[in-house]
Amino acid sequence: MFENKSELMSFITMVTTIVIATILLVCALVIVPKAVKSLDHLDEAVTSINETLPEILEKTESLLDDTNEKLAIVDIEALNGAIRDLSAIVEPIAKIFGK
């Protein structure tokens, strides 16, 4: 079939080239469109996040401001005093019940 080693090597090179070209063509026809579709979905998700993120951040900021205002109203010293008073009341009761 092949008269010399050079013809055999040329045939092997040709077959290998055809196989590689076929693999590349299949990749281009199958994998690339799927990758493009995935990237489109990713782009839509990122766009959605970019549209909703400012609203979420604004609501969070508002809630944090409300929380800070409410915490500012709390009299920490009075709260600590009430906790000490409660502890002074509960401690003798705990001793009665052996705790």
All heavy atoms as an XYZ file, in Angstrom:
754
protein
N       0.822     -1.181      0.000
C       0.000      0.000      0.000
C       0.880      1.265      0.000
O       0.662      2.154     -0.804
C      -0.926     -0.038      1.201
C      -1.810      1.150      1.321
S      -3.010      0.844      2.613
C      -3.967      2.251      2.426
N       1.816      1.343      0.929
C       2.732      2.476      0.973
C       4.093      1.984      0.488
O       4.618      0.982      0.954
C       2.862      3.036      2.402
C       1.537      3.487      2.954
C       0.875      2.737      3.911
C       0.941      4.648      2.504
C      -0.340      3.135      4.414
C      -0.279      5.056      3.012
C      -0.927      4.305      3.971
N       4.651      2.688     -0.445
C       5.901      2.256     -1.039
C       7.109      2.531     -0.146
O       8.086      1.796     -0.191
C       6.086      2.919     -2.402
C       5.073      2.437     -3.410
C       5.305      3.044     -4.778
O       6.405      3.553     -5.040
O       4.371      2.996     -5.576
N       7.026      3.577      0.642
C       8.154      3.847      1.533
C       7.636      4.487      2.831
O       6.455      4.782      2.983
C       9.213      4.724      0.855
C       8.646      6.054      0.388
O       7.717      6.566      0.974
N       9.230      6.600     -0.673
N       8.587      4.662      3.714
C       8.254      5.187      5.037
C       7.725      6.611      4.959
O       6.874      7.011      5.740
C       9.523      5.137      5.902
C       9.286      5.187      7.349
C      10.600      4.955      8.079
C      10.368      4.823      9.568
N      11.600      4.571     10.286
N       8.161      7.372      4.021
C       7.733      8.761      3.865
C       6.247      8.839      3.521
O       5.528      9.702      4.035
C       8.574      9.421      2.777
O       8.145     10.729      2.538
N       5.781      7.950      2.658
C       4.354      7.934      2.306
C       3.508      7.546      3.518
O       2.429      8.096      3.728
C       4.105      6.976      1.148
C       4.608      7.474     -0.183
C       4.316      6.490     -1.310
O       3.650      5.470     -1.074
O       4.767      6.748     -2.419
N       3.985      6.596      4.320
C       3.271      6.182      5.526
C       3.171      7.351      6.508
O       2.115      7.614      7.068
C       3.969      4.987      6.181
C       3.376      4.517      7.512
C       1.952      4.033      7.331
C       4.255      3.438      8.125
N       4.252      8.056      6.701
C       4.251      9.191      7.613
C       3.321     10.286      7.111
O       2.617     10.933      7.898
C       5.674      9.730      7.791
C       6.611      8.756      8.491
S       6.003      8.216     10.089
C       6.340      9.641     11.056
N       3.291     10.518      5.818
C       2.389     11.522      5.242
C       0.938     11.118      5.479
O       0.088     11.960      5.813
C       2.633     11.684      3.742
O       3.895     12.233      3.508
N       0.637      9.844      5.311
C      -0.725      9.358      5.539
C      -1.119      9.528      7.007
O      -2.220      9.990      7.320
C      -0.837      7.880      5.114
C      -2.185      7.309      5.361
C      -3.249      7.625      4.530
C      -2.410      6.446      6.425
C      -4.506      7.102      4.760
C      -3.659      5.913      6.667
C      -4.723      6.236      5.829
N      -0.229      9.155      7.926
C      -0.509      9.291      9.364
C      -0.723     10.768      9.716
O      -1.642     11.111     10.463
C       0.627      8.667     10.199
C       0.631      7.151     10.024
C       0.504      9.052     11.673
C       1.814      6.450     10.662
N       0.091     11.637      9.151
C      -0.053     13.069      9.397
C      -1.393     13.572      8.874
O      -2.081     14.356      9.542
C       1.098     13.845      8.737
O       2.340     13.353      9.237
C       0.986     15.335      9.000
N      -1.790     13.124      7.691
C      -3.051     13.536      7.107
C      -4.234     13.064      7.971
O      -5.141     13.835      8.274
C      -3.197     12.982      5.682
C      -4.510     13.365      5.025
S      -4.757     12.574      3.427
C      -4.968     10.879      3.903
N      -4.216     11.810      8.403
C      -5.295     11.270      9.221
C      -5.357     12.018     10.566
O      -6.433     12.386     11.037
C      -5.123      9.744      9.437
C      -6.091      9.221     10.480
C      -5.298      9.002      8.122
N      -4.222     12.245     11.164
C      -4.174     12.970     12.436
C      -4.719     14.385     12.262
O      -5.493     14.870     13.097
C      -2.725     13.025     12.956
O      -2.204     11.700     13.057
C      -2.654     13.701     14.314
N      -4.362     15.044     11.188
C      -4.856     16.393     10.912
C      -6.368     16.395     10.736
O      -7.064     17.276     11.258
C      -4.169     16.970      9.662
O      -2.747     16.943      9.852
C      -4.625     18.386      9.380
N      -6.884     15.408     10.022
C      -8.335     15.313      9.814
C      -9.051     15.071     11.146
O     -10.085     15.681     11.418
C      -8.665     14.208      8.780
C      -8.200     14.634      7.390
C     -10.154     13.892      8.775
C      -8.286     13.560      6.345
N      -8.504     14.199     11.986
C      -9.110     13.924     13.296
C      -9.110     15.185     14.153
O     -10.132     15.533     14.767
C      -8.381     12.760     14.004
C      -8.806     12.643     15.451
C      -8.628     11.444     13.270
N      -8.002     15.885     14.197
C      -7.919     17.116     14.996
C      -8.883     18.170     14.460
O      -9.581     18.837     15.223
C      -6.469     17.643     15.041
C      -5.601     16.687     15.864
C      -6.407     19.053     15.612
C      -4.118     17.004     15.822
N      -8.951     18.314     13.144
C      -9.865     19.284     12.542
C     -11.307     18.924     12.860
O     -12.135     19.809     13.141
C      -9.644     19.349     11.028
N     -11.639     17.637     12.837
C     -12.992     17.190     13.166
C     -13.321     17.508     14.622
O     -14.419     17.995     14.933
C     -13.142     15.678     12.907
O     -12.794     15.398     11.538
C     -14.552     15.212     13.175
N     -12.379     17.253     15.510
C     -12.588     17.553     16.931
C     -12.799     19.052     17.130
O     -13.709     19.477     17.857
C     -11.410     17.040     17.782
C     -11.402     15.505     17.796
C     -11.461     17.596     19.199
C     -10.163     14.892     18.413
N     -11.993     19.868     16.491
C     -12.140     21.321     16.597
C     -13.478     21.792     16.037
O     -14.123     22.678     16.601
C     -10.981     22.027     15.900
C      -9.621     21.900     16.570
C      -8.538     22.539     15.695
C      -9.633     22.534     17.945
N     -13.911     21.197     14.947
C     -15.196     21.555     14.350
C     -16.347     21.190     15.276
O     -17.276     21.982     15.467
C     -15.350     20.866     12.990
C     -16.629     21.191     12.222
C     -16.667     22.675     11.879
C     -16.713     20.345     10.957
N     -16.281     20.003     15.867
C     -17.327     19.585     16.814
C     -17.353     20.538     18.010
O     -18.425     20.953     18.464
C     -17.108     18.123     17.266
C     -17.987     17.776     18.452
C     -17.371     17.170     16.107
N     -16.191     20.890     18.507
C     -16.127     21.841     19.627
C     -16.749     23.173     19.227
O     -17.504     23.768     20.002
C     -14.689     22.058     20.070
S     -13.997     20.664     20.968
N     -16.426     23.637     18.045
C     -16.949     24.923     17.590
C     -18.464     24.873     17.413
O     -19.152     25.847     17.691
C     -16.274     25.331     16.290
N     -18.982     23.744     16.967
C     -20.419     23.639     16.705
C     -21.238     23.283     17.943
O     -22.419     23.613     18.006
C     -20.670     22.605     15.611
C     -20.134     22.963     14.225
C     -20.360     21.807     13.259
C     -20.776     24.232     13.705
N     -20.648     22.634     18.931
C     -21.394     22.165     20.099
C     -21.065     22.975     21.349
O     -21.960     23.497     22.018
C     -21.120     20.662     20.347
C     -21.785     20.199     21.614
C     -21.585     19.836     19.159
N     -19.820     23.087     21.664
C     -19.424     23.675     22.941
C     -19.521     25.202     22.918
O     -20.008     25.807     23.875
C     -18.005     23.219     23.315
C     -18.014     21.712     23.569
C     -17.493     23.952     24.535
C     -16.655     21.108     23.786
N     -19.097     25.824     21.863
C     -19.091     27.283     21.803
C     -20.497     27.864     21.945
O     -20.696     28.797     22.731
C     -18.374     27.783     20.527
C     -18.563     29.268     20.339
C     -16.906     27.428     20.585
N     -21.511     27.354     21.243
C     -22.859     27.913     21.450
C     -23.363     27.744     22.893
O     -24.019     28.636     23.426
C     -23.734     27.124     20.472
C     -22.805     26.675     19.410
C     -21.509     26.411     20.117
N     -23.038     26.617     23.516
C     -23.442     26.419     24.905
C     -22.730     27.429     25.806
O     -23.329     27.968     26.739
C     -23.148     24.996     25.363
C     -24.082     23.972     24.752
C     -23.790     22.588     25.268
C     -24.727     21.566     24.630
N     -24.495     20.223     25.147
N     -21.468     27.666     25.548
C     -20.715     28.636     26.347
C     -21.277     30.039     26.155
O     -21.418     30.795     27.121
C     -19.241     28.587     25.964
N     -21.632     30.381     24.941
C     -22.210     31.698     24.666
C     -23.548     31.843     25.387
O     -23.839     32.883     25.991
C     -22.369     31.927     23.148
C     -23.213     33.156     22.849
C     -21.004     32.038     22.490
N     -24.351     30.790     25.364
C     -25.646     30.816     26.051
C     -25.448     30.976     27.556
O     -26.150     31.753     28.209
C     -26.419     29.532     25.750
C     -27.828     29.531     26.246
C     -28.562     28.277     25.802
C     -29.979     28.266     26.304
N     -30.719     27.070     25.886
N     -24.492     30.264     28.112
C     -24.192     30.386     29.540
C     -23.726     31.796     29.879
O     -24.118     32.365     30.909
C     -23.123     29.382     29.951
O     -23.603     28.072     29.818
N     -22.890     32.362     29.053
C     -22.424     33.729     29.282
C     -23.569     34.739     29.176
O     -23.605     35.718     29.920
C     -21.303     34.082     28.305
C     -19.972     33.369     28.555
C     -18.988     33.681     27.435
C     -19.395     33.753     29.891
N     -24.522     34.484     28.275
C     -25.697     35.358     28.181
C     -26.516     35.301     29.466
O     -26.976     36.332     29.965
C     -26.568     34.968     26.982
C     -25.953     35.366     25.648
O     -25.045     36.234     25.657
O     -26.375     34.818     24.617
N     -26.709     34.087     30.007
C     -27.441     33.943     31.266
C     -26.694     34.642     32.406
O     -27.308     35.286     33.260
C     -27.667     32.467     31.610
C     -28.669     31.788     30.744
N     -29.967     32.214     30.637
C     -28.575     30.703     29.942
C     -30.626     31.429     29.809
N     -29.796     30.494     29.369
N     -25.393     34.503     32.406
C     -24.586     35.165     33.428
C     -24.709     36.681     33.311
O     -24.845     37.380     34.322
C     -23.121     34.733     33.296
C     -22.145     35.336     34.295
C     -22.504     34.900     35.714
C     -20.729     34.897     33.956
N     -24.700     37.180     32.104
C     -24.846     38.615     31.879
C     -26.204     39.100     32.378
O     -26.304     40.165     33.006
C     -24.673     38.932     30.392
C     -24.702     40.420     30.116
O     -23.989     41.162     30.820
O     -25.440     40.839     29.199
N     -27.260     38.319     32.127
C     -28.596     38.682     32.617
C     -28.623     38.706     34.142
O     -29.223     39.609     34.742
C     -29.635     37.698     32.085
C     -29.901     37.806     30.599
C     -30.799     36.686     30.089
O     -31.370     35.938     30.905
O     -30.920     36.552     28.861
N     -27.989     37.728     34.773
C     -27.966     37.668     36.236
C     -27.215     38.861     36.815
O     -27.668     39.478     37.781
C     -27.334     36.354     36.690
N     -26.088     39.187     36.233
C     -25.301     40.322     36.720
C     -26.076     41.628     36.524
O     -26.089     42.495     37.404
C     -23.925     40.376     36.014
C     -23.213     41.686     36.286
C     -23.072     39.201     36.442
N     -26.752     41.759     35.410
C     -27.569     42.948     35.158
C     -28.678     43.060     36.196
O     -28.935     44.135     36.734
C     -28.166     42.894     33.737
O     -27.096     42.821     32.793
C     -29.009     44.120     33.451
N     -29.326     41.940     36.494
C     -30.382     41.933     37.504
C     -29.848     42.332     38.868
O     -30.467     43.117     39.597
C     -31.018     40.541     37.562
O     -31.950     40.472     38.613
N     -28.691     41.803     39.215
C     -28.069     42.152     40.496
C     -27.730     43.639     40.522
O     -27.977     44.325     41.522
C     -26.811     41.294     40.742
C     -27.219     39.858     41.033
C     -25.977     41.852     41.879
C     -26.062     38.886     41.067
N     -27.181     44.150     39.447
C     -26.826     45.566     39.387
C     -28.055     46.463     39.501
O     -27.964     47.578     40.012
C     -26.070     45.883     38.094
C     -24.636     45.434     38.140
O     -24.073     45.270     39.210
N     -24.045     45.224     36.982
N     -29.202     45.997     39.004
C     -30.422     46.788     39.086
C     -31.018     46.763     40.490
O     -31.561     47.767     40.949
C     -31.452     46.284     38.073
C     -31.065     46.579     36.629
C     -31.978     45.899     35.629
O     -32.857     45.114     36.041
O     -31.804     46.139     34.422
N     -30.941     45.626     41.186
C     -31.575     45.506     42.495
C     -30.657     45.889     43.647
O     -31.139     46.225     44.731
C     -32.079     44.075     42.723
O     -30.991     43.158     42.613
C     -33.162     43.705     41.739
N     -29.368     45.842     43.446
C     -28.428     46.118     44.531
C     -28.582     47.516     45.133
O     -28.605     47.649     46.357
C     -26.994     45.879     44.055
C     -25.923     45.903     45.124
C     -26.182     44.819     46.176
C     -24.555     45.698     44.511
N     -28.712     48.582     44.338
C     -28.883     49.904     44.957
C     -30.126     49.976     45.854
O     -30.078     50.574     46.931
C     -29.006     50.845     43.758
C     -28.305     50.143     42.650
C     -28.568     48.677     42.885
N     -31.211     49.362     45.427
C     -32.433     49.359     46.240
C     -32.208     48.613     47.550
O     -32.607     49.077     48.629
C     -33.574     48.705     45.455
C     -34.883     48.680     46.194
C     -35.983     47.992     45.394
O     -35.878     47.920     44.155
O     -36.937     47.532     46.022
N     -31.551     47.479     47.475
C     -31.268     46.696     48.687
C     -30.364     47.485     49.630
O     -30.590     47.530     50.839
C     -30.631     45.338     48.314
C     -31.649     44.451     47.598
C     -30.074     44.635     49.539
C     -31.062     43.209     46.978
N     -29.336     48.117     49.073
C     -28.425     48.908     49.902
C     -29.139     50.101     50.537
O     -28.880     50.442     51.695
C     -27.232     49.378     49.067
C     -26.259     48.288     48.635
C     -25.198     48.859     47.707
C     -25.622     47.615     49.828
N     -30.035     50.720     49.793
C     -30.787     51.853     50.333
C     -31.679     51.409     51.493
O     -31.736     52.072     52.530
C     -31.635     52.474     49.222
C     -32.352     53.736     49.639
C     -33.117     54.343     48.477
O     -32.531     54.521     47.392
O     -34.310     54.629     48.674
N     -32.358     50.269     51.329
C     -33.209     49.747     52.406
C     -32.367     49.378     53.623
O     -32.753     49.652     54.764
C     -33.992     48.526     51.928
C     -35.125     48.856     51.010
C     -35.871     47.607     50.586
C     -37.003     47.937     49.637
N     -37.722     46.733     49.189
N     -31.218     48.764     53.387
C     -30.337     48.381     54.486
C     -29.847     49.613     55.231
O     -29.826     49.641     56.463
C     -29.140     47.569     53.946
O     -29.622     46.430     53.247
C     -28.220     47.130     55.065
N     -29.468     50.622     54.479
C     -29.006     51.855     55.107
C     -30.112     52.483     55.950
O     -29.880     52.931     57.081
C     -28.535     52.842     54.044
C     -27.991     54.136     54.606
C     -27.544     55.104     53.526
O     -27.864     54.890     52.346
O     -26.875     56.083     53.893
N     -31.329     52.476     55.435
C     -32.467     53.022     56.173
C     -32.711     52.240     57.460
O     -32.938     52.827     58.524
C     -33.711     52.991     55.285
O     -34.851     53.379     56.006
N     -32.656     50.917     57.364
C     -32.862     50.085     58.551
C     -31.759     50.303     59.583
O     -32.024     50.348     60.796
C     -32.943     48.613     58.166
C     -34.201     48.188     57.398
C     -34.047     46.754     56.888
C     -35.425     48.311     58.279
N     -30.532     50.450     59.117
C     -29.423     50.716     60.044
C     -29.579     52.076     60.716
O     -29.300     52.220     61.912
C     -28.087     50.624     59.317
C     -27.611     49.211     58.978
C     -26.370     49.267     58.106
C     -27.352     48.408     60.228
N     -30.031     53.055     59.961
C     -30.267     54.375     60.551
C     -31.347     54.299     61.622
O     -31.208     54.881     62.699
C     -30.665     55.388     59.476
C     -29.501     55.781     58.574
O     -28.340     55.554     58.971
O     -29.761     56.310     57.472
N     -32.446     53.582     61.327
C     -33.522     53.411     62.313
C     -32.999     52.713     63.561
O     -33.328     53.104     64.687
C     -34.678     52.605     61.719
C     -35.432     53.363     60.636
O     -35.235     54.591     60.528
O     -36.216     52.717     59.907
N     -32.193     51.677     63.359
C     -31.634     50.933     64.494
C     -30.732     51.825     65.328
O     -30.802     51.808     66.561
C     -30.848     49.709     63.994
O     -31.719     48.890     63.212
C     -30.289     48.897     65.140
N     -29.901     52.623     64.673
C     -29.015     53.538     65.397
C     -29.809     54.565     66.195
O     -29.445     54.899     67.322
C     -28.052     54.238     64.440
C     -26.909     53.340     64.032
O     -26.546     52.424     64.756
N     -26.340     53.614     62.873
N     -30.892     55.058     65.609
C     -31.738     56.015     66.325
C     -32.347     55.377     67.569
O     -32.385     55.987     68.639
C     -32.842     56.542     65.407
C     -32.349     57.484     64.330
C     -33.436     57.859     63.335
O     -34.622     57.558     63.591
O     -33.098     58.454     62.299
N     -32.825     54.149     67.426
C     -33.433     53.454     68.564
C     -32.398     53.136     69.635
O     -32.682     53.222     70.829
C     -34.137     52.192     68.094
C     -35.385     52.493     67.282
C     -36.032     51.249     66.734
C     -37.226     51.644     65.875
N     -37.831     50.506     65.233
N     -31.188     52.765     69.208
C     -30.130     52.494     70.175
C     -29.690     53.769     70.890
O     -29.312     53.726     72.067
C     -28.931     51.832     69.501
C     -29.099     50.365     69.115
C     -27.892     49.886     68.318
C     -29.301     49.498     70.343
N     -29.749     54.887     70.206
C     -29.362     56.154     70.822
C     -30.342     56.549     71.917
O     -29.970     57.211     72.884
C     -29.273     57.245     69.755
N     -31.595     56.121     71.783
C     -32.628     56.449     72.766
C     -32.413     55.658     74.060
O     -32.706     56.143     75.142
C     -34.030     56.165     72.179
C     -34.303     57.129     71.024
C     -35.098     56.273     73.239
C     -35.560     56.799     70.248
N     -31.876     54.451     73.925
C     -31.704     53.585     75.095
C     -30.680     54.212     76.050
O     -29.578     54.576     75.656
C     -31.237     52.181     74.663
C     -30.909     51.321     75.874
C     -32.296     51.516     73.810
N     -31.071     54.307     77.317
C     -30.174     54.826     78.348
C     -29.374     53.642     78.895
O     -29.876     52.862     79.704
C     -30.986     55.505     79.447
C     -30.110     56.137     80.510
O     -28.873     56.110     80.367
O     -30.678     56.665     81.486
N     -28.152     53.505     78.435
C     -27.321     52.349     78.778
C     -27.046     52.304     80.282
O     -27.083     51.236     80.895
C     -26.002     52.369     77.976
C     -26.274     52.345     76.466
C     -25.093     51.219     78.379
C     -26.969     51.101     75.967
N     -26.794     53.450     80.874
C     -26.512     53.461     82.312
C     -27.727     52.993     83.099
O     -27.599     52.227     84.059
C     -26.082     54.868     82.757
C     -24.706     55.269     82.270
C     -23.618     54.312     82.734
O     -23.629     53.871     83.904
O     -22.747     53.991     81.905
N     -28.914     53.456     82.712
C     -30.139     53.014     83.399
C     -30.356     51.518     83.194
O     -30.770     50.805     84.118
C     -31.345     53.802     82.897
N     -30.057     51.049     81.991
C     -30.190     49.620     81.708
C     -29.226     48.815     82.573
O     -29.608     47.788     83.160
C     -29.945     49.354     80.227
C     -30.084     47.918     79.744
C     -31.495     47.395     80.000
C     -29.739     47.804     78.280
N     -27.995     49.260     82.676
C     -27.022     48.566     83.526
C     -27.469     48.570     84.982
O     -27.324     47.576     85.705
C     -25.633     49.205     83.392
C     -24.965     48.846     82.089
O     -25.282     47.825     81.483
N     -24.045     49.678     81.645
N     -28.022     49.690     85.443
C     -28.524     49.770     86.813
C     -29.669     48.800     87.039
O     -29.736     48.124     88.083
N     -30.555     48.692     86.065
C     -31.677     47.768     86.187
C     -31.190     46.325     86.227
O     -31.709     45.497     86.982
C     -32.647     47.967     85.027
N     -30.171     46.018     85.454
C     -29.609     44.663     85.461
C     -28.968     44.373     86.823
O     -29.140     43.278     87.382
C     -28.590     44.489     84.310
C     -29.316     44.519     82.973
C     -27.792     43.203     84.472
C     -28.410     44.596     81.768
N     -28.245     45.350     87.369
C     -27.649     45.156     88.698
C     -28.736     44.954     89.758
O     -28.632     44.084     90.622
C     -26.755     46.342     89.062
C     -25.401     46.338     88.369
C     -24.467     47.393     88.948
N     -24.949     48.761     88.715
C     -24.692     49.476     87.618
N     -23.955     48.971     86.654
N     -25.152     50.703     87.496
N     -29.805     45.760     89.687
C     -30.907     45.618     90.647
C     -31.559     44.247     90.525
O     -31.854     43.590     91.531
C     -31.960     46.710     90.431
C     -31.435     48.098     90.767
O     -30.392     48.181     91.455
O     -32.073     49.089     90.331
N     -31.781     43.804     89.302
C     -32.388     42.494     89.080
C     -31.482     41.397     89.615
O     -31.945     40.441     90.253
C     -32.670     42.277     87.592
C     -33.308     40.947     87.203
C     -34.682     40.803     87.857
C     -33.421     40.813     85.708
N     -30.193     41.526     89.392
C     -29.241     40.543     89.890
C     -29.263     40.505     91.417
O     -29.202     39.427     92.023
C     -27.839     40.880     89.386
O     -26.893     39.994     89.925
N     -29.375     41.681     92.043
C     -29.424     41.740     93.506
C     -30.678     41.065     94.039
O     -30.672     40.466     95.120
C     -29.354     43.193     93.967
N     -31.768     41.125     93.302
C     -33.024     40.487     93.728
C     -32.969     38.986     93.485
O     -33.395     38.184     94.317
C     -34.222     41.114     92.992
C     -34.401     42.570     93.426
C     -35.488     40.317     93.230
C     -35.379     43.335     92.573
N     -32.444     38.578     92.353
C     -32.446     37.168     91.961
C     -31.424     36.365     92.763
O     -31.658     35.190     93.073
C     -32.198     37.029     90.436
C     -31.982     35.588     90.035
C     -33.346     37.639     89.657
N     -30.319     36.953     93.141
C     -29.263     36.222     93.842
C     -29.749     35.591     95.154
O     -29.517     34.398     95.368
C     -28.070     37.149     94.094
C     -26.851     36.432     94.615
C     -25.670     37.378     94.720
O     -25.535     38.296     93.875
O     -24.878     37.176     95.656
N     -30.456     36.308     96.020
C     -30.953     35.660     97.238
C     -31.974     34.556     96.950
O     -31.995     33.527     97.622
C     -31.606     36.796     98.031
C     -31.067     38.057     97.466
C     -30.681     37.759     96.047
N     -32.782     34.773     95.929
C     -33.773     33.743     95.573
C     -33.054     32.503     95.075
O     -33.443     31.373     95.396
C     -34.759     34.279     94.518
C     -35.581     35.447     95.116
C     -35.673     33.183     94.002
C     -36.434     36.177     94.120
N     -32.001     32.672     94.301
C     -31.216     31.538     93.787
C     -30.586     30.776     94.940
O     -30.506     29.541     94.915
C     -30.167     32.010     92.816
N     -30.119     31.498     95.958
C     -29.523     30.825     97.126
C     -30.554     29.985     97.857
O     -30.249     28.904     98.360
C     -28.894     31.861     98.053
C     -27.624     32.453     97.524
C     -27.045     33.471     98.507
C     -25.806     34.120     97.915
N     -25.265     35.153     98.802
N     -31.799     30.473     97.922
C     -32.865     29.721     98.590
C     -33.110     28.400     97.894
O     -33.281     27.361     98.513
C     -34.158     30.559     98.661
C     -33.975     31.747     99.591
C     -35.338     29.703     99.099
C     -35.126     32.748     99.561
N     -33.092     28.425     96.560
C     -33.365     27.209     95.791
C     -32.079     26.412     95.522
O     -32.121     25.411     94.817
C     -34.060     27.562     94.486
C     -35.483     28.030     94.697
C     -35.792     29.363     94.585
C     -36.473     27.138     95.016
C     -37.084     29.813     94.778
C     -37.768     27.559     95.209
C     -38.080     28.905     95.087
N     -30.969     26.831     96.064
C     -29.721     26.075     95.976
C     -29.052     26.144     94.621
O     -28.382     25.208     94.206
N     -29.168     27.193     93.947
C     -28.522     27.320     92.646
C     -27.391     28.295     92.711
O     -27.315     29.247     93.298
C     -29.531     27.748     91.600
C     -30.641     26.729     91.466
C     -30.904     26.461     90.046
C     -31.991     25.369     89.979
N     -32.168     24.810     88.798
